[in-house]
Amino acid sequence: MFPGGRKRARESDKDCLRREIREELPKLKLGRISLWKEVTARNKRSGRKMSDAIFIAKTAKGRLAIGDKKEIDRAAWQKPRGIRLTPTSRYIRDRLFPRKQRRR
């Protein structure tokens, strides 16, 4: 899941993530979260700057009930392949879930 949003004054990255999840998916409860990686790069296609902090949640429990319909229009559990993703999301997916090498 890749929520977006801005940090508020005096809010840590983890606090911001938990607040954004609470706003967008209020029935979802996250376990311990930890920083996986910070990404600062340029998109190869658009040239836009990417600057993201990527966190991993140890567990996620609860329903994917949508909170604010202006923020998110649907939520579903998906396998990491076979869906359209943004360049940043593809980068994350490919690092967390590399394609298995086929034996010849």
C-alpha positions in Angstrom: 0.0 0.0 0.0 1.3 3.4 -0.8 -0.5 6.2 0.9 0.4 9.8 0.1 0.3 12.8 2.2 2.3 15.5 3.9 3.8 15.5 7.3 2.4 17.9 9.8 4.5 20.1 12.0 6.4 18.1 14.7 5.1 14.8 13.2 7.6 12.0 12.7 7.6 9.9 9.5 6.1 7.0 11.3 3.4 9.1 12.9 2.6 10.6 9.5 2.3 7.1 8.0 0.0 5.9 10.9 -2.2 9.0 10.6 -2.5 8.6 6.8 -3.5 4.9 7.1 -6.0 5.8 9.9 -7.6 8.5 7.7 -7.7 6.4 4.5 -8.3 2.9 5.9 -9.6 3.4 9.4 -10.4 -0.4 10.0 -6.8 -1.4 9.1 -4.4 -1.8 12.1 -0.7 -1.9 11.5 1.8 -3.7 13.6 5.4 -2.5 14.2 6.6 -0.4 11.3 10.2 0.2 10.3 12.0 2.2 7.6 13.0 0.0 4.7 14.6 2.5 2.5 14.7 6.2 1.5 14.5 6.8 -2.3 15.8 9.9 -3.9 16.2 9.6 -7.6 15.0 10.8 -11.0 12.3 9.1 -12.9 14.0 7.7 -16.1 10.9 8.5 -18.2 9.6 11.8 -16.9 12.8 13.2 -15.3 10.7 14.1 -12.2 12.4 13.9 -8.8 11.4 11.0 -6.6 11.8 11.4 -2.8 10.1 8.8 -0.7 10.5 7.0 2.6 9.4 3.4 2.4 8.2 1.6 5.5 7.5 -2.1 6.1 4.7 -3.1 8.5 5.3 -6.4 10.4 1.6 -7.1 10.3 -1.6 -5.6 8.9 -5.0 -6.7 10.3 -8.5 -5.6 9.7 -10.8 -4.8 6.9 -9.9 -2.5 4.0 -12.9 -0.2 4.7 -12.4 3.2 3.0 -12.5 6.2 5.4 -12.5 9.5 3.3 -13.9 8.8 -0.1 -12.1 12.0 -1.4 -8.8 10.4 -0.6 -9.1 6.9 -1.9 -11.7 5.3 -4.2 -11.0 1.6 -3.6 -8.7 -0.7 -1.7 -7.9 -4.4 -2.4 -5.3 -6.9 -1.5 -3.3 -7.7 -4.6 -0.4 -9.9 -5.6 2.7 -7.7 -6.5 2.6 -8.6 -10.2 0.0 -7.9 -12.9 -1.2 -4.5 -11.8 -0.4 -1.0 -13.0 1.9 0.9 -10.7 3.7 4.3 -10.6 7.4 4.2 -11.3 8.2 4.6 -7.6 5.8 1.7 -6.7 7.4 -0.5 -9.4 10.8 0.3 -8.0 9.6 -0.8 -4.5 7.9 -3.9 -5.8 10.9 -5.0 -7.8 13.2 -4.6 -4.8 10.9 -6.3 -2.3 9.6 -9.0 -4.7 12.3 -9.7 -7.3 11.2 -11.9 -10.2 12.3 -15.5 -9.8 15.0 -16.6 -12.2 14.0 -19.4 -14.5 16.3 -22.4 -14.9 17.3 -23.3 -18.4 
